[in-house]
Amino acid sequence: MYTVGVRDHIMVAHRLDGEFFGPAQRMHGATYVVSVEVEQEELDEHGVVCDIGMLREKLRGVLDQLDYRNLDDHPCFTPGKSTTEVIARYIHRELGHVLPLRAGTMLTVVLDESPNAWAKYRGPIRAASTMPGAELGVA
């Protein structure tokens, strides 16, 4: 399996509903390092998994929808439900819509909250991917 990846970051504000989240129930800021990996069994006709420059550009385009925003006000997130896992899934789905890769290509999105904590969403890119919503807090 061949893998290429890129990394960027975002700064967001949000809050998380429920006593389970302790002080994160209050509005707070978060800076996430966002890493993306694309995996394929075979290289393309150019001898690459995908163009790294294109991957960086597409990732930045998706992250621009989140960067310096309050996720409680973002139309794709249910207020109080934007956990790191849900944000990773959102980025995965949005990238799946814009990456010029064939369906079934494996895509991994990792959000690092700190050097000691992260969440990952990994799955194949689906043609015409849709975002079912409420059960994961994404509208």
FIKOLZA-1660 file (N, C-alpha, C; in steps of 0.1 Angstrom, whole numbers, plus 5000, padded with zeros to 4 digits):
% residues 139
   i   px   py   pz ch aa at
   1 5009 4988 5000  A  M  N
   1 5000 5000 5000  A  M CA
   1 5009 5012 5000  A  M  C
   2 5006 5022 4991  A  Y  N
   2 5013 5034 4991  A  Y CA
   2 5005 5045 4998  A  Y  C
   3 5012 5054 5005  A  T  N
   3 5006 5065 5013  A  T CA
   3 5013 5078 5010  A  T  C
   4 5005 5088 5008  A  V  N
   4 5011 5102 5009  A  V CA
   4 5002 5110 5018  A  V  C
   5 5008 5120 5024  A  G  N
   5 5000 5128 5034  A  G CA
   5 5005 5143 5034  A  G  C
   6 4996 5151 5039  A  V  N
   6 4999 5165 5041  A  V CA
   6 4993 5169 5055  A  V  C
   7 4998 5181 5059  A  R  N
   7 4994 5186 5073  A  R CA
   7 4991 5200 5072  A  R  C
   8 4981 5205 5080  A  D  N
   8 4978 5219 5081  A  D CA
   8 4972 5221 5095  A  D  C
   9 4966 5233 5098  A  H  N
   9 4960 5235 5111  A  H CA
   9 4948 5244 5110  A  H  C
  10 4940 5243 5120  A  I  N
  10 4928 5252 5121  A  I CA
  10 4927 5257 5136  A  I  C
  11 4921 5269 5137  A  M  N
  11 4917 5274 5151  A  M CA
  11 4902 5276 5151  A  M  C
  12 4895 5270 5160  A  V  N
  12 4881 5271 5161  A  V CA
  12 4877 5274 5175  A  V  C
  13 4864 5278 5177  A  A  N
  13 4858 5279 5190  A  A CA
  13 4846 5270 5190  A  A  C
  14 4842 5265 5201  A  H  N
  14 4830 5257 5203  A  H CA
  14 4829 5253 5218  A  H  C
  15 4818 5247 5220  A  R  N
  15 4815 5242 5233  A  R CA
  15 4809 5228 5232  A  R  C
  16 4810 5219 5242  A  L  N
  16 4805 5206 5241  A  L CA
  16 4794 5204 5252  A  L  C
  17 4783 5199 5248  A  D  N
  17 4771 5197 5257  A  D CA
  17 4773 5185 5266  A  D  C
  18 4769 5187 5279  A  G  N
  18 4768 5176 5288  A  G CA
  18 4780 5176 5298  A  G  C
  19 4776 5172 5311  A  E  N
  19 4786 5171 5322  A  E CA
  19 4797 5162 5318  A  E  C
  20 4796 5153 5310  A  F  N
  20 4806 5144 5305  A  F CA
  20 4819 5152 5301  A  F  C
  21 4817 5163 5295  A  F  N
  21 4828 5171 5289  A  F CA
  21 4834 5181 5299  A  F  C
  22 4829 5181 5312  A  G  N
  22 4835 5190 5322  A  G CA
  22 4837 5204 5317  A  G  C
  23 4848 5210 5319  A  P  N
  23 4850 5224 5316  A  P CA
  23 4848 5227 5301  A  P  C
  24 4849 5217 5292  A  A  N
  24 4847 5220 5278  A  A CA
  24 4833 5223 5274  A  A  C
  25 4824 5222 5285  A  Q  N
  25 4810 5227 5283  A  Q CA
  25 4809 5242 5280  A  Q  C
  26 4819 5249 5285  A  R  N
  26 4820 5263 5283  A  R CA
  26 4826 5266 5269  A  R  C
  27 4823 5277 5264  A  M  N
  27 4829 5281 5251  A  M CA
  27 4844 5282 5253  A  M  C
  28 4851 5276 5243  A  H  N
  28 4866 5276 5244  A  H CA
  28 4871 5275 5230  A  H  C
  29 4884 5278 5229  A  G  N
  29 4891 5277 5216  A  G CA
  29 4899 5264 5215  A  G  C
  30 4901 5260 5203  A  A  N
  30 4909 5248 5201  A  A CA
  30 4917 5250 5188  A  A  C
  31 4930 5246 5189  A  T  N
  31 4938 5246 5177  A  T CA
  31 4941 5231 5174  A  T  C
  32 4938 5227 5162  A  Y  N
  32 4940 5214 5157  A  Y CA
  32 4950 5213 5146  A  Y  C
  33 4960 5204 5147  A  V  N
  33 4968 5200 5136  A  V CA
  33 4960 5190 5129  A  V  C
  34 4958 5192 5116  A  V  N
  34 4950 5183 5108  A  V CA
  34 4960 5176 5098  A  V  C
  35 4960 5163 5099  A  S  N
  35 4969 5155 5090  A  S CA
  35 4959 5146 5081  A  S  C
  36 4963 5145 5069  A  V  N
  36 4955 5138 5059  A  V CA
  36 4964 5128 5052  A  V  C
  37 4960 5115 5050  A  E  N
  37 4967 5106 5043  A  E CA
  37 4958 5099 5032  A  E  C
  38 4964 5097 5020  A  V  N
  38 4957 5090 5009  A  V CA
  38 4964 5077 5007  A  V  C
  39 4957 5066 5007  A  E  N
  39 4964 5053 5004  A  E CA
  39 4958 5046 4992  A  E  C
  40 4967 5041 4984  A  Q  N
  40 4963 5033 4973  A  Q CA
  40 4972 5021 4971  A  Q  C
  41 4967 5010 4965  A  E  N
  41 4976 4998 4963  A  E CA
  41 4985 5001 4951  A  E  C
  42 4981 5009 4941  A  E  N
  42 4989 5011 4929  A  E CA
  42 4991 5025 4927  A  E  C
  43 5003 5029 4921  A  L  N
  43 5005 5042 4917  A  L CA
  43 4999 5046 4904  A  L  C
  44 4997 5059 4901  A  D  N
  44 4990 5063 4889  A  D CA
  44 5001 5063 4878  A  D  C
  45 4996 5067 4866  A  E  N
  45 5005 5067 4854  A  E CA
  45 5018 5077 4856  A  E  C
  46 5017 5086 4866  A  H  N
  46 5028 5095 4869  A  H CA
  46 5038 5089 4880  A  H  C
  47 5034 5077 4885  A  G  N
  47 5042 5071 4896  A  G CA
  47 5040 5077 4910  A  G  C
  48 5028 5082 4912  A  V  N
  48 5024 5088 4925  A  V CA
  48 5010 5083 4929  A  V  C
  49 5008 5084 4942  A  V  N
  49 4994 5082 4947  A  V CA
  49 4985 5093 4943  A  V  C
  50 4989 5105 4945  A  C  N
  50 4982 5117 4941  A  C CA
  50 4992 5129 4942  A  C  C
  51 4989 5140 4935  A  D  N
  51 4997 5152 4936  A  D CA
  51 4997 5158 4950  A  D  C
  52 5008 5159 4956  A  I  N
  52 5008 5164 4970  A  I CA
  52 5004 5179 4970  A  I  C
  53 5008 5187 4961  A  G  N
  53 5003 5201 4960  A  G CA
  53 4988 5202 4959  A  G  C
  54 4982 5194 4951  A  M  N
  54 4968 5193 4949  A  M CA
  54 4961 5189 4963  A  M  C
  55 4967 5180 4969  A  L  N
  55 4961 5175 4982  A  L CA
  55 4962 5186 4992  A  L  C
  56 4973 5193 4993  A  R  N
  56 4974 5205 5002  A  R CA
  56 4964 5215 4999  A  R  C
  57 4962 5218 4986  A  E  N
  57 4952 5229 4982  A  E CA
  57 4938 5225 4986  A  E  C
  58 4934 5212 4983  A  K  N
  58 4921 5208 4986  A  K CA
  58 4918 5207 5001  A  K  C
  59 4928 5203 5009  A  L  N
  59 4927 5203 5023  A  L CA
  59 4925 5217 5028  A  L  C
  60 4933 5227 5024  A  R  N
  60 4932 5241 5028  A  R CA
  60 4918 5246 5025  A  R  C
  61 4913 5242 5013  A  G  N
  61 4899 5247 5009  A  G CA
  61 4889 5242 5019  A  G  C
  62 4890 5229 5023  A  V  N
  62 4880 5224 5033  A  V CA
  62 4882 5231 5047  A  V  C
  63 4895 5233 5051  A  L  N
  63 4898 5238 5064  A  L CA
  63 4893 5253 5064  A  L  C
  64 4894 5260 5053  A  D  N
  64 4890 5274 5053  A  D CA
  64 4875 5276 5057  A  D  C
  65 4867 5265 5055  A  Q  N
  65 4853 5265 5060  A  Q CA
  65 4852 5265 5075  A  Q  C
  66 4862 5261 5082  A  L  N
  66 4862 5259 5097  A  L CA
  66 4871 5269 5104  A  L  C
  67 4882 5273 5098  A  D  N
  67 4892 5281 5104  A  D CA
  67 4887 5295 5110  A  D  C
  68 4890 5297 5122  A  Y  N
  68 4886 5310 5129  A  Y CA
  68 4871 5311 5129  A  Y  C
  69 4864 5300 5131  A  R  N
  69 4849 5300 5132  A  R CA
  69 4845 5294 5145  A  R  C
  70 4833 5298 5149  A  N  N
  70 4826 5292 5160  A  N CA
  70 4818 5280 5154  A  N  C
  71 4822 5268 5158  A  L  N
  71 4815 5257 5152  A  L CA
  71 4801 5256 5156  A  L  C
  72 4797 5262 5167  A  D  N
  72 4783 5262 5172  A  D CA
  72 4774 5270 5162  A  D  C
  73 4780 5279 5154  A  D  N
  73 4773 5287 5145  A  D CA
  73 4774 5281 5130  A  D  C
  74 4783 5271 5129  A  H  N
  74 4785 5265 5115  A  H CA
  74 4773 5257 5111  A  H  C
  75 4768 5259 5099  A  P  N
  75 4756 5252 5094  A  P CA
  75 4757 5236 5094  A  P  C
  76 4769 5231 5094  A  C  N
  76 4771 5216 5093  A  C CA
  76 4773 5210 5106  A  C  C
  77 4773 5217 5117  A  F  N
  77 4775 5211 5130  A  F CA
  77 4763 5215 5139  A  F  C
  78 4758 5205 5147  A  T  N
  78 4748 5207 5157  A  T CA
  78 4755 5214 5169  A  T  C
  79 4750 5226 5174  A  P  N
  79 4756 5233 5185  A  P CA
  79 4759 5223 5197  A  P  C
  80 4771 5224 5202  A  G  N
  80 4774 5216 5214  A  G CA
  80 4778 5201 5210  A  G  C
  81 4779 5198 5197  A  K  N
  81 4782 5184 5194  A  K CA
  81 4794 5183 5185  A  K  C
  82 4802 5193 5184  A  S  N
  82 4814 5193 5175  A  S CA
  82 4826 5187 5182  A  S  C
  83 4825 5174 5185  A  T  N
  83 4837 5167 5191  A  T CA
  83 4848 5166 5181  A  T  C
  84 4860 5163 5186  A  T  N
  84 4871 5161 5177  A  T CA
  84 4868 5150 5166  A  T  C
  85 4862 5140 5171  A  E  N
  85 4858 5129 5162  A  E CA
  85 4849 5133 5151  A  E  C
  86 4839 5141 5155  A  V  N
  86 4829 5146 5145  A  V CA
  86 4836 5156 5135  A  V  C
  87 4845 5164 5140  A  I  N
  87 4852 5173 5131  A  I CA
  87 4860 5165 5121  A  I  C
  88 4867 5155 5125  A  A  N
  88 4875 5146 5117  A  A CA
  88 4866 5140 5106  A  A  C
  89 4855 5135 5110  A  R  N
  89 4846 5129 5100  A  R CA
  89 4841 5139 5090  A  R  C
  90 4838 5151 5094  A  Y  N
  90 4833 5162 5085  A  Y CA
  90 4844 5165 5075  A  Y  C
  91 4857 5167 5079  A  I  N
  91 4868 5169 5070  A  I CA
  91 4869 5158 5060  A  I  C
  92 4868 5146 5065  A  H  N
  92 4869 5134 5056  A  H CA
  92 4858 5135 5045  A  H  C
  93 4846 5137 5049  A  R  N
  93 4835 5137 5040  A  R CA
  93 4837 5149 5030  A  R  C
  94 4841 5160 5034  A  E  N
  94 4842 5172 5025  A  E CA
  94 4854 5169 5016  A  E  C
  95 4865 5164 5020  A  L  N
  95 4876 5161 5011  A  L CA
  95 4872 5150 5001  A  L  C
  96 4864 5141 5005  A  G  N
  96 4859 5130 4996  A  G CA
  96 4851 5136 4985  A  G  C
  97 4844 5147 4987  A  H  N
  97 4837 5154 4976  A  H CA
  97 4846 5161 4966  A  H  C
  98 4857 5166 4971  A  V  N
  98 4865 5175 4962  A  V CA
  98 4878 5168 4957  A  V  C
  99 4883 5157 4962  A  L  N
  99 4895 5151 4957  A  L CA
  99 4892 5143 4944  A  L  C
 100 4901 5146 4934  A  P  N
 100 4899 5139 4922  A  P CA
 100 4905 5125 4922  A  P  C
 101 4900 5116 4931  A  L  N
 101 4905 5103 4933  A  L CA
 101 4893 5093 4931  A  L  C
 102 4896 5081 4927  A  R  N
 102 4885 5072 4925  A  R CA
 102 4879 5067 4938  A  R  C
 103 4866 5063 4937  A  A  N
 103 4859 5058 4948  A  A CA
 103 4867 5046 4953  A  A  C
 104 4867 5044 4966  A  G  N
 104 4874 5033 4972  A  G CA
 104 4888 5036 4977  A  G  C
 105 4894 5047 4973  A  T  N
 105 4907 5052 4977  A  T CA
 105 4905 5054 4992  A  T  C
 106 4915 5049 5000  A  M  N
 106 4914 5051 5015  A  M CA
 106 4919 5065 5019  A  M  C
 107 4911 5071 5027  A  L  N
 107 4915 5085 5032  A  L CA
 107 4914 5085 5047  A  L  C
 108 4925 5090 5053  A  T  N
 108 4926 5091 5068  A  T CA
 108 4927 5106 5072  A  T  C
 109 4919 5110 5081  A  V  N
 109 4920 5123 5087  A  V CA
 109 4923 5122 5102  A  V  C
 110 4934 5129 5106  A  V  N
 110 4937 5129 5120  A  V CA
 110 4938 5143 5125  A  V  C
 111 4931 5146 5136  A  L  N
 111 4931 5159 5143  A  L CA
 111 4939 5157 5156  A  L  C
 112 4950 5164 5157  A  D  N
 112 4958 5164 5170  A  D CA
 112 4953 5176 5178  A  D  C
 113 4948 5173 5190  A  E  N
 113 4944 5183 5200  A  E CA
 113 4956 5188 5207  A  E  C
 114 4966 5179 5209  A  S  N
 114 4978 5182 5216  A  S CA
 114 4988 5172 5212  A  S  C
 115 5001 5173 5217  A  P  N
 115 5010 5162 5214  A  P CA
 115 5006 5149 5220  A  P  C
 116 4997 5149 5229  A  N  N
 116 4993 5137 5236  A  N CA
 116 4979 5131 5233  A  N  C
 117 4971 5139 5225  A  A  N
 117 4957 5135 5222  A  A CA
 117 4953 5138 5208  A  A  C
 118 4946 5128 5202  A  W  N
 118 4942 5130 5188  A  W CA
 118 4929 5121 5186  A  W  C
 119 4923 5124 5175  A  A  N
 119 4912 5116 5170  A  A CA
 119 4914 5114 5155  A  A  C
 120 4909 5102 5150  A  K  N
 120 4911 5098 5136  A  K CA
 120 4898 5093 5130  A  K  C
 121 4896 5097 5118  A  Y  N
 121 4885 5091 5110  A  Y CA
 121 4891 5085 5097  A  Y  C
 122 4889 5072 5095  A  R  N
 122 4896 5065 5083  A  R CA
 122 4885 5058 5076  A  R  C
 123 4885 5059 5063  A  G  N
 123 4875 5052 5055  A  G CA
 123 4877 5055 5040  A  G  C
 124 4871 5047 5031  A  P  N
 124 4872 5049 5017  A  P CA
 124 4865 5061 5013  A  P  C
 125 4870 5068 5002  A  I  N
 125 4863 5078 4996  A  I CA
 125 4851 5072 4988  A  I  C
 126 4839 5078 4990  A  R  N
 126 4828 5072 4983  A  R CA
 126 4823 5082 4973  A  R  C
 127 4819 5077 4961  A  A  N
 127 4813 5085 4951  A  A CA
 127 4800 5091 4956  A  A  C
 128 4798 5103 4954  A  A  N
 128 4785 5110 4959  A  A CA
 128 4783 5107 4973  A  A  C
 129 4793 5109 4981  A  S  N
 129 4792 5107 4996  A  S CA
 129 4782 5117 5001  A  S  C
 130 4774 5112 5011  A  T  N
 130 4764 5121 5017  A  T CA
 130 4768 5121 5032  A  T  C
 131 4762 5131 5039  A  M  N
 131 4765 5133 5053  A  M CA
 131 4752 5130 5061  A  M  C
 132 4750 5118 5065  A  P  N
 132 4738 5116 5074  A  P CA
 132 4741 5125 5086  A  P  C
 133 4732 5129 5094  A  G  N
 133 4736 5139 5103  A  G CA
 133 4734 5137 5118  A  G  C
 134 4722 5137 5122  A  A  N
 134 4720 5140 5136  A  A CA
 134 4727 5130 5146  A  A  C
 135 4728 5118 5142  A  E  N
 135 4733 5108 5152  A  E CA
 135 4748 5111 5155  A  E  C
 136 4755 5118 5147  A  L  N
 136 4769 5121 5150  A  L CA
 136 4771 5136 5152  A  L  C
 137 4760 5144 5153  A  G  N
 137 4761 5158 5156  A  G CA
 137 4764 5166 5144  A  G  C
 138 4763 5160 5132  A  V  N
 138 4766 5168 5120  A  V CA
 138 4753 5169 5112  A  V  C
 139 4750 5181 5108  A  A  N
 139 4737 5183 5101  A  A CA
 139 4739 5180 5087  A  A  C
% end
